[in-house]
Amino acid sequence: MPLDALVVTALAGELRRELTGARVDRIVQPARDEIQLALHTASGNVKLLISAGMRYPRVHLTTVARENPALPPMFCMLLRKHLQGARLCGLTQPPLERVLDLEWECVDELGEPVRRHLICELMGRHSNVILVGSDGRIMDCMRRVDSEMSERRQVLPGLFYALPPGQGKLSPMAVSEDELAALWTQKPPETPPEDWLLHTFGGLSPLICRELAFQGMPEALLRLRRTVWEGMFTPFMLCEKDEIKDFSCVPIGQYGALYSCRQAQSFSALLDEFYTKGDQREHMRQRGQSLQKTAAANRDRALRRVALQEQELAQAMNRERLREYGDLLMANLHIVGRGAAQVEVEDFYHPECARAVIALDAHKSPQQNAAKYYKDYAKAKNAEQLLAIQMERGRQEAQYWESVLEELGRVSSEKELTEIHEELSPPPRSRKQKEKVPQPHAFVSTEGIRFYAGHNNRQNDYLTFRLAARGDLWMHAQKFPGCHVVIDCSERRPGDDTLLEAAVVAATLSQGRNSPKVPVDYTLVRHVKKPPAAAAGMVIYDQFKTILVEPDEALLTRLRREDRRR
């Protein structure tokens, strides 16, 4: 969720306590809409992230180091000029507004002490970061807003800074108890309490309005006002299992047992974890989409090439007729006139010796025309052999890219995505650079036998040809791109339960995961070979048996182990 005014109020108090008196050591602008200040405080060095992103505008302390671009943007250079070495002397927030005003003590070009304001407006698509001078004029901003972009409010260098225009709603902190009671009695009966709160009062998010309605109006709003006046905020995370779904500065009970309400160490820690994971998920989504687009384009290109080669092969299959035409011309040279475009001869290859019309090149002699047909026959014969090889390579290439698409469909971490990216575009390695060892996922069957599964083609190759012993059992979903599964047989032979469970994992980690039944082949590792020059993950195998299983995500999760050492 975006920051609401209540969380901003709680955050302002927390940052005020921790950062007042801090000095600016370093300023970077890692992204177009992000500023990070390295600050030196009495308790140590910290990093303050200021984001004016349209999706997740926010201000909080962070533990995540952002990249410093080689060429800093102009706004970053301006901030360095005016705020480098400045001391934070104040942090204020207009009542229940999503605006933070960071006031700095610094010096101007003449070395005279002055004050600057770095104003952070955290309002969705209207978010901005604005540097304001001691005279109240805007020095510059992250997003300039002219009259064509907004008739109500311009944000440009040289203009006096003014707060964003209000929405015309009442302040829940300004109305008295009697006024609140009167407003509540005037609420239309058909209007839900949460909608009435959202449209009547400013500074309340939909989440808080629903919670106030859940707790009971108007008493719940009066309790919330006391919390704000006393500054008794607590950072709460709303979690589904281990994933943070939302957050608040007051306890949330409206979801019942659906979400657990956990207390965070601080608002900065809460926001850092929530938005960092959100940014990582978005980054993974965008990066995964880019890789999927590349893999799909390469697969389709390989399939189109194979289709064209099949057409060429069909033409090459008719090569015998070319040789026959050459024989017929050599047998009838005496009737072929020089400069003729065609000749009709008796076809002794036809069961009834029918007449055949043979096309000729008028610029060639009869002997040269016959030689041309023999030459075309030889080319077609060679083409058939070459096309067969090229088509097999094309099918293997298409199969490889299909396996990459299958891997991308079940990526669950940035590490797995990076491994696939490295597989598709391996960086140049120096001889001294140590190669990263892939880490296939480990499982333990109900019989206590360990088995492994590769989650991408590099892991599959490493698992099958380097980690596995020749006497281990190897598995793969039949005719589906997917993972290699190896059962460790070093201590004892696996029983039927282990065989079945490993086969279920192989089926679940394959493109057939949504099928009701998936055939899984299994054989000894010694019977699995890698064809010469084959792509990563591509193998051939023999002397195998097949087991039919039903994919099961729950079983995969239950048998999974984090310790991947053999």
N, C-alpha and C positions, 0 to 999 in steps of 0.2 A: 504494500500500500504506500502511497505518497505520505510524506510527513504532514500531520495535521497541526493546527495551531497549538493544541495542548502539548503534544510531544515537543514542538519547537520551544514552548515555554519551559518545559522540564529540562530540555537540552541546554537552553540558554543559561539556566541556573547552574547546571553542572559545569559547563565550559567556563563560566565566569569564575567559579571557585578554583578551577584547575589552571586557567591560562592567564589570569590577570597578572601583569608584570612580566610575561614571557617576551623574549626577544626573537626577532626573525633572523634565522641563520641562512636560510636558502629558500628560494621560490622557484617552482617548476610548473609548467603547464603541460602535463602528459597527454591531454586530449583537448580538443577544441573547446569543450565546455567544462573542463576540470582544472582547478588550481590546487596545488599542494604546498603548504607552508611547513618548512622544518623549523620548529620553535625550541628555544632553550628556556626551560622553566626551572624553578627552584628545586624541583624533584627530579629533573633530568631532561633529556631530549625527547620530543614527541613530534608527530606529524599530524597536521590539521588538513583534512580534505574538504574542499569546497567544490561542490558539483552543481552546475546550473543545467544539467541535462533535463530534457523535457520529460523523460520517463521517471527518473529517480533523482530529483533535486534534493540536496541534503548538505549539512555541515556536521562533521564529527571527527574525532580523533581516529586515526587508523594505524594498523600495524602493517599494512600492505605497502610495499615500496613500489612507487610508480616510476615508469621510465622517464628520463629527461631527454627530450628531443634534441638532436644535434643543432637544429635551428629553432630557437625559441620564438613563439608568436609575438607580435607587436605588443599585445596586452600584457604578456608575461614580462617583456622588457620594461614596460612602463611601471609595473608593480615593483620590479627589482630596483628601478631608479628611485622610487619614492618610499618604498617600505623596507628595503634591505637594512637591517640593523634597527628597525623601529621597535618600540616597546608597546605592548598592548595595555592600554590604560583603562579601557572600559568595554563592556559588551552589553548592549541593551536590545530590547525587543518592544516594539509598539504593542499595546495590549491585544492579545489574541490575534496577532497578525503573523503570517509566515515570513517574517522579515527579521534578520539579525543585523545589527549595526556594530561592527568591530571598529573601535576608535583607537588610533595609534599615535604615539608621541614619536616624532621624527624630526629631521632637519631638512630645510630647503636647499636650493642650489647655492645660496650664500652662507650656509651653515647656521642659519637662524632656526630656533626651535619652532615647529609648527605641528598642527594636528591634521591627520587625514582620517577619513572614514572609508572602510571597505564594507559596503552594504550588500548583503546576500538576500536576494528575493527568491524564495523557494515556492514558486506558484505554477507548477506544471509547465505548460508550453510558454508561459510568460516569465519563466525564471531568468534571473540575470545576476551578474556580479558587477557592482558599480563602484568606482573609486571617486570619492568626493573630497574636494579641498576644504580648507578651514573656512572659506567664504560661502560654503554651501553649494558651489557650482560643481557640476560633473566634470571631472578631468578626463575620464574615458570609461568605457564599459565593455563587457564581454559581448553583448549584443546591442547594437545601436538600433533604435526605433525611431523612424522619421514619421512625418505626417501622413505619408502614403500607407504606412504600415498600421498606424493607429492615430485616429483623430483626437481621441480623448487624452492621450499621454505620450509625449515624445521623450526619449532618453538619448540625449546627444551631448557631446562635449561642449561646454560653455553654458549650458542651460542650468538653472537652479534645480536641485534635486527635490522632488516631491514624492510622498508615499503613493503607492498604487491606489486608484480610486476604490472606495468601499462598495459593497454589494447592496447597501441599503437595509441590512438586517440588524436586529437588536443584539446588543452585547449581553450574553448570559450573566456577566459579572456586574452589569450596571443596573439591571432591573431589581426592584425590591421584592420581598416575599409576597406582599399584597398585590403588586403588579403582576408577578408571575402567576399567582392564584387566579387573578382576573383573566389573564390571557389563556390560561388552561381551560377555564370554564367556557370561553368563547370558541374553543376549537371545534370545528365541524365534526359531528359524530362519525361521519363516514371516512374521515381522514385518519390514517394510522398514526399513532403517536410519533414514530420515528420520522415519518415524512413531515409532520407538523414541526418537529424540532429542527429538522434540517433546513426548512424554508423560513423559519421564524428567527433563528439565532445564528449569528456568525461564529466562526471558530470551532464548530463541532463537525467532526467527520461522520460519515454514514455509520462507521463502526461504533462510535461513541453514542450516536443517536439511537441505534438499535439496542445498545446496552442500557441506556437510560430508560428506554421503553420496557425492556425486559425486567429491570429492577423495580419499575413502578414510578410513574410521574405523579406530582412534581417533586416528591421527596428526593428522588435520585439526583435531580439536577441541583437541589440545594446542597446535597452531600458533595457533589462534584465541585461546586463553588467553594466550599470550605477547603477542599483539597488544594485547589488552585491558590487561594489566599494564603494558606499555610505553607505552600510549596512542598507538600508531602507526596511527591511523585515517586513511583517505583517502576523501573523498566520491566515489563512483562513480555514474554514471547509466547505466541500461540503456536503450538507445535502439533503436527500429526506425525507420530512416531518420532523420528529424529530430524524431520524437516520443518523449518520455521515457515509458517503460512502467513503470519501477521504479527503485529506488535502493538503495544499500547502503554500508556503511562499510568493506567489504573487497572485493577483486576477485571477480567472479562469472564462472565459466566454464561453467556447466551448460547454457547455451543455445546454445553453439557459435557458428555463424555467423548464427543467427536474430536475436540482438540484439548490438549493439556495446556495449562497456563503456568509457565515457568518464569522464575525471576532471573534476570540477567545481572551481571556484575555492575554494569553502568549503561547509560543510554548510548554512549559512543561504542562500547563493545557490542551492544545489541545491533545497532545500525551497521557497524562494520561487518559483522557476521551476516546479517540479513542481506545487505546489498552486495557484499562481495560475492556471496554464493549466487545471488541473482545475476550479477554481472558475468560470473563464470558460466552459468547456465546459458545466458544469452550468447556469450562468446562461443560456447560449444555448439549451440544451435546454428549460428552463422557459419562457423568454421566447418561444422559437419555438413551443412547444406552446400558449401562450396566444394567440399570433397565429393559429395554425392553427385553434384552436377558434373564434375570432371569424370568420375567413374562411369556414370551413365552415358556421357557423350562418347567415351572411349569404347564402352561395350557396344553401343549402337553403331559406331564407326566400323568396328571389327565385324559385326553381323552384316552390315551393308556390303563390306568388301567380300565376305564369304558368299553372299547372294550373287554378286557379279561374277565371282569366280565359278560358281555353279553353272551360270549361263554359258560362260566360256567353255567349261568342261562339256556341257551338252553339245556345243558346236564341235568340239574336238573329237567327241565320240563318233561323229560322222566322217572321220578321216579316211576310212576305207574307200569311200566313193571317190576321193581325190586320187588315190593310187589307181583305181579302176579307170578313171578318166585319162590318166597318163598312159596306161596300157592301151586303151582304145585309140588314142591319138597315134601312138607309135605303130600300131597295127594298120593304121589307115593314113599314113603320111602321104600316100600317092593321090588321095582324093581331097586333101586339105589345100585349098588355094591360098597363096600368099596374100595377106591383107584382109582375109575373111574375118568377120566378127563372130561367127559360129559355124559349126559343122554338124551334120546329122549322119550318124554311123549306126551300124548294126551292133547292138550291145550283147556280146557273147557271154557276159556275166548274168544276164537276165535269163530265167528258166525258159522263156519262149523266144529268146533272141529279139526282143522288141527294139525299136529304133530309139536312139538316145541323142539328144541335142546337147552339144558341149560348147560352152562359151569360150571364145578365144580373144586374145589381145591382138588387135589388128597390126600393131607395130612390131610383133614378134613373129619369128618363123614358126612353122609347125613343130620342129624339134624343140625350139625354145618354149613354146606353149606346153608341150609335154613335160619338159624339165621343170617348168613352174608348178605344174600339178604334183610332181614327185616331191619338189621342195616343200610345198604347202603341206603335203602328207607327213613328211619328216618333222616339220615344225609342230604340227598338230599332235603327233605322237609324243614328242618331247614335252609339249605343253600339258598333256594329260598327266604326265608324271609330276611335273612341277606344280601344276594346279592342285593335285592331290595333297602334296606336301604343304603348300601354302594354305589350303583350306583347313587342314588339320591344325596348323599353327593358328589360323584365325579363330577356329572354334575354341582352342585352348586359351587364346587371349580373351575372347568374350567370356569364357568360363571364369577366368581369373578376375576380370572386372566385376562379374556377377558376384563372386565371392567377396570382393571388397565392399560392394553395396550391402551384402548381407551382414558383414562385420559392422559397417556404419550404422545399420539398423538396430544394433544392440549395444552400442557404445554407452558406457555408464560413467566414464570418468575422463578428465582432461588427459590423463596419462595414456589411456588407451587410444584416444584421438591422436595424440602426438606420435604414438608408435605407428599408426596407420599413415599419418602424414610423412613420417620419415621413410616408411616403406615405399611410398609413391614418389617421393622426391628426396632420395638420400643425399645428405650434404657431403661435400668433399671432406674426407678424413685424412689427417696427417698420420704418419706412421706411429707417432708417439701417443696419439689419442686412443684411449682405451675404449673398445667397443662395449656398448651397453648390453648387458645380458638380459634377454627377454624373461619375463616371469609369468609362465602359464598359471592359470588358476588351479588351486588344489582342492580336492574333495576327499572325504573319508566315507566309505560305505558303512552300512549298518553292521557288516561283518568286521569292520575295523581295518579294511584294506584301503590304502591310499591310491587315488587315481587323479589324473591331471587333464586339463582341457586348455587348448590354445584359443585365445579370443581374437586373433588376427593371423594373417598368413606368416608373418615373421615368427610369432610364437609357435604356430603349427610346425614350421620347419625345425625350429630349435627343439621342440618337444620330441618330434618323431626321430630326427636324425642325430641329435646330440645328447639329449637328456635320457631318452628311453634306452633300455637294454634290449638286445635282440630277442630275448625270451619273453619280453613283456607283451601284453595284448594291446592291439591297436584297433580303434573303432572310428567309423565315420558314417554319417547319414547317407544312405544310398541315393544317388542322383540329385542330391540337394547340396548347394554350397553351405559350408558350415565348419565347425571346429574339428580338429583332431583330438581324440581322447585316448589316453594311454593308461592302462591299469598296471600298477607296479606289482610284478610277480616275483620279486627278489626274495621275499620271505616265505610266501606260500601261494598256492594256486587259488584264484578267486572262485567262490562258489556261485551258484545260480543267482543269488540275491545281488551280489556285487556286479555280475555280468548284466543283469537287468537294469540296475540303477545307473551304471555307467552308460548303458545304451540310451536310457531316458535322458541323461544329461546331453549326450551327443545329439539326440533328436531335438531337444529343447533349444540347444545352441546352434540350430541350423535354420535354413530358410523354410523348412517344413514345420516350424514350431506351431503353426496354426492349423495343421492337418490333424484329423482324428487319429490316424495311425501313420507311423513313419518306419520304413525298413532301415535297419542299421547293419552295415557289414562289419565283421570283426575278423581279425587274423593276427598272426604273430608279427611283431615288428620286423623280423627278418624277411618277411614276404612283401614289405612295402619298399618301393624304389622311387627314386626321383628321375624322371626322364632328363636327358641332356638338354641344357639351356632352358629348362622349364622355369616358369615364374614361381615366386615364393608361394608355398602352400600347395602346389600342384604335385600329385603323386600318382603312381599306378600300383596296383596290388593284385595278388592272386591267392589261391588256396584259402578262400574266405568262406565264412558262413554268414547267414543273415538272421536277424531277430526282429520281430515286429513289435514296436512299443508305442505308447501314447505319451506325447510331450507333457511335462509337468513342471511348471515354474516353482511350485511350492517345494517339491522334492529337491530341486537344484539349490534353492536357498537353504534348505535344512542340512544338506550335505556339504555345503561350502565351508572351507577353512581358510583363514587369512594367512597362516603359515605356509609358504609355498616351497620351503626347502625340501629337497628329496631326502 
